Amino acid sequence: MSVMVQKLNTSNYIRELRKKLGLGQRELANLIGLGKDGERTIRGWEAGEHKPSTLKWGKIVDLEKEMQNFYDNAPLKQGNINAANFRFIDLFAGIGGIRYPFQQLGGHCVFTSEWDKFAQKTYLANYGDMPNGDITKITAKDIPDHEVLLGGFPCQSFSQAGLGKGFSDTRGTMFFEVQRILANKRPKAFLLENVKQLRGHDKGRTLKMIMEILQGQHEQEIPEDIPMSEESRHALAVKLNYWVDVRVLRAGDFGAPQNRERVFIIGFDKDQYPNVNFDKAFCWPEPPKTPTRVGNILQTKEELEEDREEYGKDRFTISDRLWEGHQKRKAEHKTKGNGFGYSLFNADSEYTNTISARYYKDGSEILMDQSHIKKNPRKLTPRECARLQGFPENFIVNAVSQNQIYQQFGNSVCMKVIEAVAEQMVNALSTAESLSQDTSQTKAG
């Protein structure tokens, strides 16, 4: 075989396999362990400019079997789409904290987007689906039709940790990616999630702008210096007409022992349901406010010992040096008159602080007291983080490194809150469909 024919066969094989598996070039690069220039490498392979090494070629050849293995063993994989009650998409998906409750209520996820390669791996291991990458590079026409749009759009630019930059930060402009998809695909409903600080950002003007855009009431031009795709800027000319409401909900009020507050924005398309009063059709879930206890999410002494034996060390008790550093910083902050520093909890605590993406660094926001066994405090285990965020017990927490899974749970939503909101949304859609059918039959009669 000539070198040219061999290159063509290799490039065609890679391209066709990637398309068969529904993967982008970046996603394929992530799966076979290429570095930061992996997408460029895949592009070169498919163009026949160069060939993969023997090792990488082996990984490519084995990929189809590996993907099937992921699907077969994914604990949260969905059923057949023909049995679904509605279709939905999962944007800025993280590790799928918003997806699962809607899936459990009869929805079928037809599209997922998540750019972080480590979150993609956890998502793939649990759902058997490889998320598409950067949503800014995916046109609306390439996104399947759907009835419900879900999106926990990036929140760092609205959070205290992100210094509140809002729309001046590229992460803040991800809302406009949601808007362009709504404008092009017109789903019947949406659920958006963000940090509590969004409500007060820029004295409430940021949230007001978001609400007005979703309602089709926004007149002000978006400044040219705010970075967004051309499709997003063009889509702003489309007037949406959603009924929209917003609420701050707290995880601790829905059975999760965590003082985590998030903003939720709900919308229903008034153009598709012109005769439905969503002020009556949709009700925010009533928090049961059942008593919570941190001990309910903790692993047993035996489980912690099994982990120590498996890894040959205690992975969660913090070192003497780190513990001394925590105590020193807390004492320094106390003399300045503020309460910054570590936070200590035990099994009888009512709830913990909010777990954050930085938890992997030192665990300072949630440390479990171990003074009763004469040990330094410890971090929560990955399984305990999953429980704190309301994830099911069969959720795989070791598809990535310990540091990565900590970041992923810190960035995730509390699934118990989503479960309550999702139930109300699906009920409202069912009510709207029934009212619309009754109206149509009355007119026909």
N, C-alpha and C positions, 0 to 999 in steps of 0.2 A: 504494500500500500504506500502511495506517495505521501510525503510529508503534508502536502496541501490537503489531500483527501482525509488524512488522519485528523488534521486540525478542524476541517469542516464537520466530520463525524462527531468529534469531541464537543465542539461548540453547539451543534444542533442538539446533541443528547442533553447537554446541560440546560439549554433553553427550553426544550420540550418537557423535560422532567420538572423544571421549576414551574412552568405553566400548569402542568398536570396536577402538581401539589398545591397550586394556588398561592405561590410564594412570589414576593418581589425579590429583586436582586439583593437588597439589604437583608431581608429576612433569610434568604438562602445563605448569605455570608455569615450571619449570626449562628445559624444552625450548624455549620461545619467549622466554626471556631476561627474565622478570619478576624483580623484586627480592625482598627478604625478606618482603614482604606479598603475594607472588604467589598463594599459595593462597587468600587472602581475595578477591583480585581475580577469580580464576577462579570462585569461589563466587558473587560478585556478577553476573558475566556470565551464569552458568547460571540465576540467579534472575531475570534480566531487569531487574536494578536499574540497570545501566549497560552500555554497549557498548564493545568494544575499539576502539582507534584504527585508522586505515587500515593503518598499518604492522603492528600486532599481528594484525589480521585477515588480512593477507597471509600472515603466518607460520603462522597457524592453518590456512588453506586449503592451504598447501604442506606441512603436517606429514605427511599420509599418504604422500606421495611421498618425503619426507625419511626417514621411518621405514623404508620399503621399501628405500631406498638404503642405509641403515645395515645392514639385514639382508642384502642382496645382497652387500655388500662386507666384512662382518664376517669376519675371518680365522679365528676360532675358533667359528663358529656350529655348532650341533649338528645331527645328522641327524634323521630321522623318529622320533617316539616309538614307533611300532609296531615298530621294529627294536631298541629298547632292552632291556637285560637287567634294569634296575631303574630306579626313579624316585628322585630326590633333591631336596632343597631346600638353598638356599645362603643362610644367614643372616649378617648383618653382613658382607656379601660383599666389601666393599672393591672391588678391581678383578679379583676372580675367581681369586685364586691357589689357592684350595682346589678350585674347581669343575673346572678343566680336566683334572687327572689322573683324576678320577672319570668325566668325560665320555669320556675316551680309553679307559677300561676298560669302556665299554658302557652307562654310565649316562645318563639323560636328566634335565636340570634342569627341574622343573615349577614352581618358584617361587623368586624371589630377593628379598631385602630388603637395602637399603643406603640410609641417610638422606642421606649427603653428596652434594650435587648434582654436584660435580666428579668424584667417584668413579663416580657413575651414568653420567656422560658417557663416561668411559674404558671402563666396562663395556659400555655400549651400542655403542660403536665397535668393540669386539673380539668381542662375543658376539652382537650383533644383538638383544639383549633389554634392555628398560628395566627396571631393578630397581624393585620396589615400595619405598615410603619407610619411614617410622618404624614399626618392628615393634610398638611398644607400642600403635599405633592400628589394628592389624590383628587381628581375632579369629581364633581357631584354626579356626573353621568355614569361614573364607574362604581357608584355606590348603589346596591340593590334597593328597590322600593321597599318601604316599611311603614308600619302604622305608628310605631313609637320610637322616638329618639331618646337615648340615654347618654348623659355626658357629665362626668366630673371634671369640667375643664380646669386646666392648671391654675393653681391658686396662690403660688408663692408670691406673685407680684401684688396680691391684695392682703397678704398676711403680715403679721408683725415681723416674722423672720425675713420676709422679702422686702422690708422697708417700705411697703405700701406704694410701689411705683404705679400699679394699675395698668392702664392702657399704654403708658409710655414704655412698658416692658413687653418684649415679644411674647412672653408667657401670658400676659394679660390680653393680648389680641387674639388668643385662641377662641375667645367668645365669637369673634367674627367668622371663624370657621364653622361654628355651630349655626350661625345665622345664614350663611350661604347654603348650607345643606337644607335647612328649613325652607328657604326660599325656593330651592330647586326641587326638592322631593315632597314637600308639603305633607309630612306625617300628621296623623290625627292628634297626636299628643306628644309631649316631651317632659323629661325630668332632668333638671340641671342641678349640680351640687357644687358648693364652694365653701370657703372658710367664713366664719362668722364676721370677720373684719370687712368683708365685701359690703355689708349693710351700711357701715359708717364711712367707707372709703371716700375721700374727697367730699366730706360732709354730706354723703348720701347721693352725690351727683352721679357717681359711676353706676350704682344700682338703678337709679332713676333712668339713665340712658339705656341700660340693658332692658328694663321693663318697657320703655317706650318703643324701642326697636322691635321687640317681640309682639307688641300690640299694634304696630303699624302707625304709631303716633309721633315718630321722631322726625323732626324737620331739619335739625342742624347738620351741616356737612361734617364728615369726619376729617380732621386735619390730615394733609398729605404726608406729614412726617410720622404719622402712626403707621408702623409696618404691618402690612397685610397683603395677601395675594390679590392679583387682579380680579380673579373670580369673586373673592370676598367683597372687594370694593364695588364691583359692578352689582352684586346681589343686594347691596344696601338700597338700591333704587327700587327693589321689589318691596311693596308694602305688605308685611305680614298682618294677620288678623287673628291673633290668638287671645283667648281669655287667659289671663296670667295672674298667678298669686304667688306669694313668697312667705316663707315661714322659717324661723330658726328652731331646730329640734335638737334635743340633747340625748345622747346615747344612754345616760343613766336613767332617763325616764322610760326607757323601753327595755329594761332588763339587763343591760350591759353595765358592769360596774366601772364606768369610766365617765369622767366629767368632760365629755367631748361635745361641743356645740358646732353645728354646721348650718349653712343657709341652703334651703331647697327652693327651687323655682319650678313651678308646675304650669304647664300650658295645654290648652285644648283648642283646636282649630275651629273658629266660629264660622268660617266659610263652609266647612263640611258638616257642621251641626248648627245651622242658622236658627233653629227653633228650640235649642236647648239652653236652659239657664244653668250655667255651671256653678253659679253661687249656691244652687241647691243640689245639683247633680254630684258635685265633688265636695267632700268634707275631709279636712286634714285629720289624720288619725288622732284619737284621743289617747294620750300617754297613760298607760296603766299605772305607772309609778309604783310598781311592786318593789319592795325592799331589795336592795342589791348588797352583795357581800363579795369582797375580793377573793376570799377563800374558795368560792365556787368555780373560779377559772384556774386555780393553781393545780399543778401536777403533784402527784403523791410523792412521798419520800422515796418510795420504791422506784418510781419512774425516773426521778432525778438520779438515783443511784445507777440505774440501767444505762442512762446517758453517759455518766462518768466512766462506767466500765467499757462502753462501746468506744469512746474517744480517748480513753486513757487519761482523762483529766476532768476537772470541774470547769466547764466552759462558762459558767454564769456568775459565780462568786467573784466580786471585783477584788483587785489586788490591794495590798496594803498601801502602796504608793497612790493609787487612784482614790482610795477611801480617805487617806490623809489629805489629798488635794481637795476633795469634795468638802471635807469639814473645814479646811482652811478658808476656802472661798465663801462658804456660808457664813463663817464668823466675820469675814471682811465685809460682806454685804450687810450683815446685821448691824455693824457699827455705823454703816452709812444710812441706816434707817429703812432698808428695803428687805424683801423676803426672798431674794434670788438665792439659788443654791439647789442642793439636792432635795428630794422629797422621799420620805420613808413611809412605807405602808406595811401592813401585816394582814393575815387572813381575815381578821375581824373588821378591817377598814370597810367603810360603806362603798367607796369607789376610789379609783386612782385618778391622777392627772391625765390629760390628753397625751396619748403616745404620739410622738412626732417622727419625722423621717431621720432626724439626727440621733435617734435612740441608740443606734449601734455604737456611737462614739464613746459615751460614758454612762449611759443609762440614768442620768441624773434626775429626769422627771418622774421616773417610777423605779424605785429600789425597794426590794423586799427585805424586811428586817430579819436577820438571822442571829440576833444576839442571844436568843434562847438556846442555841447550839454552839455558842461562842465562835461564831464565824462573822466575817464582814458581810454587809448586805450583798444581795445578788440581783442581777437583771431578771426580767421575765424570760422564760424560754420562748422559742418560736411558737410552740403549741399554745402556750399561755397567751401570747400576742394574738393568735388566731381566735382564741376563745373570747378575749377582750373585745375583739372587733366583730364577734358574732358569727364567725365562719363555722361551717359544719365540721364535725370531728374527723371526717375522712379527707379533708382538704390537705393536699400534699405541701409540707412546709420545708422540704429539704431539696427542692429542685435546683436551688442556687445556694450560694454561701450564706452563712449565718448573718454576716453584715448586710448582705443584699436583702434577705427576707425581713430583717428588722426595718430597713428603709421602706420596703414594700408595704408592710402592715402600717407603718407610720403615715404613709401617704394614702392609705385606703379609707373607705367609708366603713361605718359600723353597719353590718348587714342587718342587724335587728331593726334599725330605724328604716332601712330600705324596705324590709319586708312589710312593715306597717304602711308605709307610703304607697308601695306598689299595689297592695290590696285595694286601697281606696281609689287609686288611679284606674285599675282594671274594672272595678265596680262602676266607676263613673263612665268609662267607655261603654260598658254593657248597657247602662241606663240610657246613654246618648243614642246608641244604636237602636234600642227599643223604641224610644220616643220618635226617632227619625222614621222608622218603619211605620209606626202608627200614623204619623203625619202624612206619609206617602199614600198609605191605604185610604185615609180619609179623603185626600184630594182625588184619588182614583175613583172612589165611590161617588 
